[in-house]
Amino acid sequence: MAVSFLSRAARLYSRRCCAIKGSHPYQYSISKDGLKKRFSSDRFGERNNIILIGSPGCGKTTVGRILGQRLGRPVVDFDNDYLESYWGMTVAEKLSAVGQESFLAAESEALLNLDLKDSVLSLSGSSPMNRPAMQHAAQSGVVVFLDVDSRDIAQRLNRMKVDRIVGQRPGVSTLDLLAYRQQFYEGAYDVRILCERFQNADDIGEKVLTALCDHQKRPGYVSTRSDSEIQESAQPYKAPDFLDVVLQGLADDAGLYVPNKEPPHLTREEWTRLLGCTYQQRALRILEKWIHPRDFHPSSLATAVERAYSVENFQSESVVPVAHLQDNQYIMEVFHGPTASFKDAALQLMPQFFTQAVQMKGEKVRYMILVATSGDTGSAVLDGFSKFAGESGTLVMVLYPENGISEVQKLLMTAAAGDNVHVVGVDSDFDFCQTAIKGIFNDSALNAELLSNHGLRLSAANSINWGRLVPQVVYHASAYLDLVKQGVISMGDECDICIPTGNFGNILGAIYAKTMGIPFRKFICASNENNVLTEFIQTGCYDLRHRHLHVTMAPAIDILKSSNLERFLFLVTDGDGAEIRRCYEQLATEKYFQVSPKVLHRIQNEFCLAGDYCKEEEYAASIKKTLTQTGYLMDPHTAVAKVVADRLRPRDRPLLLCSTAHYSKFPTDVAKSLGSLSSPSDHPAESLRGLEALASRPVSHRLLREALERPRVHCGIVGASRDDVVNEMVAFAARATRG
């Protein structure tokens, strides 16, 4: 039997994707008595209050009354019901009498002395400006931020003829004042209510009730191979939370973790609110929908996002800019991070999740991150964890195919310094590396030995880890918003997206963006000669029986066992864990599995997934042709996507081409592809200088050039034997934990 929540999620998939075109958002429908019962049994903080914050004029008072009526709770308006009696004068009179600075101090004192229980409290617009007083209030309940568009608020204040607001002075416009105030609300809430333009108070009240239900549910995560009986059981079962799955990586049953809830969703009007946001602001608002605030508080999430996507880490202020390539094709450049690949967009953030998990879970052990890389993940993991996880004592061990990655990719990894990192070449391919690591994760005796002898637990940082995957949703959604912002399309118009695909994590991020309401029409999966995925999309048969890995100049997609396809199939099959388990057990024993005609139909028609592959000579030719026609120099993976997109794209809507790496990661192969236009060199730095002179776009990658100057410190190579890998890992563990 399929899991009910995922059945709903998959059934709503197509309809939800249309919601951005204006259909009604899906909300809880709970009776008044049901709400009272729910919120009397499940408490909010020490005093069980619901606390509304937001700018003056955002509707806190009106929404507070609506909530009080729906929940049968007392309602306290901080200004009118409390401050006026506390001071013996109106708020306006107090402000006029003492001035702005003294007013804020007096307001803070009053808030510190306020003692409420089981109430709805609508705070003043200036209350969050005093951090200690706001923290005191927050301890008494859940803080809900009514995030209303500043233009709407300014219009309301003008209609109300409000002219006495704390911070208002000659020369400061209302919009400037509201923008200044925003920082105080951003750091103070538990739940953000992203309000649509001109949304009425009743609808906002319903949004708040829905959000409060979500806040109390905390559904946790389930394995893609778990039994539906366990997931639906009425027996006590503590589902792992976000930090649990970040620490654990792979589920105990060898499945992958997914949220135990319907995918979050934004309406067209809510997405419109994000048009004017920076990438960091978009990331925060999107990730808040996926990560429960009691798992990772929004204030901590905001800090992590700002640190991850800083100008020190990404050489583009846009983080993931979108540029016109040619005709109706637009390129999303997901390569401006420190290691010049799309992996940085997740791996500047995920190590911060991991560090928080170690701290919050109170584990008295250290962790070792085991990573198999096809070229890009390894260097991105090493960079991210060296910056953000050093204090946690986390160890990182990376396996890469010795003869299956570019020289630049190898240099980036083998130059990683530090006693807590170990980089090892393997005399085999990526699939062997990935299979070896999964086997180690599932070896309970080996894991017990590591814990007993070295105080270490194992975890993963590649896209089998949910904490690595979920940030990838952000840049796909952001790219669509940039097309709207640039005037290429209008909000709600469809576009296609083409992604070079090996492990299926990147394209799955785009699919999840569609479940959130981004109107991607067709997902085009582009493969090189290792085209097991595109064959599966066309036939429904995932077949490795007669396949051997081809080593190509697009090594990041030289993959035959695609891990994240499992999460996609879990979604397509309505969360049928038993079916997923059957498929992957059959793949392990017989090297193939076949999905039903119904599932294949849904993949191709409901999820609109298409796929094709191209040969090395085709994408090499595309690199040269595209440079000649547009001045844009692609890396081999982007060229794979370009060839396939040219074949499969419709002409009546735009197409986003996901550029997953900067050409400077593959200078020798790119130079060879250009033939007479460039002189290839065996030394990457020389090839890179020649390429930079040829290409007008994209900009050269300063961070990568700086990284290539570091000396190589890791030279180890092991054979294609699981025992060799285990021995290398145990020896590293012993060295790193000695003393």
ABEGO torsion letter per residue (X at the ends): XBBAAAAAAAAAAAAAAAAAAGBBBBBBBBBAAAAAAAAAABBBEAAGBBBBBEBBGAGAAAAAAAAAAAAGBBBBBAAAAAAAAAAGBBAAAAAAAAEAAAAAAAAAAAAAABBBBGBBBBBBAAAAABAAAAAAAAAAEBBBBBBBBAAAAAAAAAAAGBABBBGBBBGBBAAAAAAAAAAAAAAABABBBBBBBGBBAAAAAAAAAAAAAAAAAGAEBBBAABBAAAAABABBBBBBBAAAAAAAGBBAAGBBBBBBBBBBBBBAAAAAAAAABBAAAAAAAAAAAABBAAABBAAAAAAAAAAAABAAABABAAGBBBBBABEABBBBBAAABAAGBAAAAAAAAAAAAAAAAAAAAGBABBBBBBBBBAGAAAAAAAAAAAAAAAAAGBBBBBBBBAAABBAAAAAAAAABBEAABBBBBBBBBAAAAAAAAAAAAABAAAAAAAAAAAGBBBBBABAABAAAAAAAAAAAAAAAAAAAAAGABBBGBBBBBBBBBAAGAAAAAAAAAAAAGBBBABBBBBBBABAAAAAAAAAGBBBAAABBBBBBABAAABBABBAAAAAAAAAAAGGBAAAAAAAAAAAAAAGBBBBBAAAAAAAAAAAGBBBBBBBAAAAAAAAAAAAAAAGBBBBAAAAAAAAAAAAABBAABBBBBBBABBAAABAAAAAAAAEAABBBBABAAAAAAAAAAABAOBBBBAAAAAAAABBBABABBBBBBAAAAAAAAAAAAAAAABX
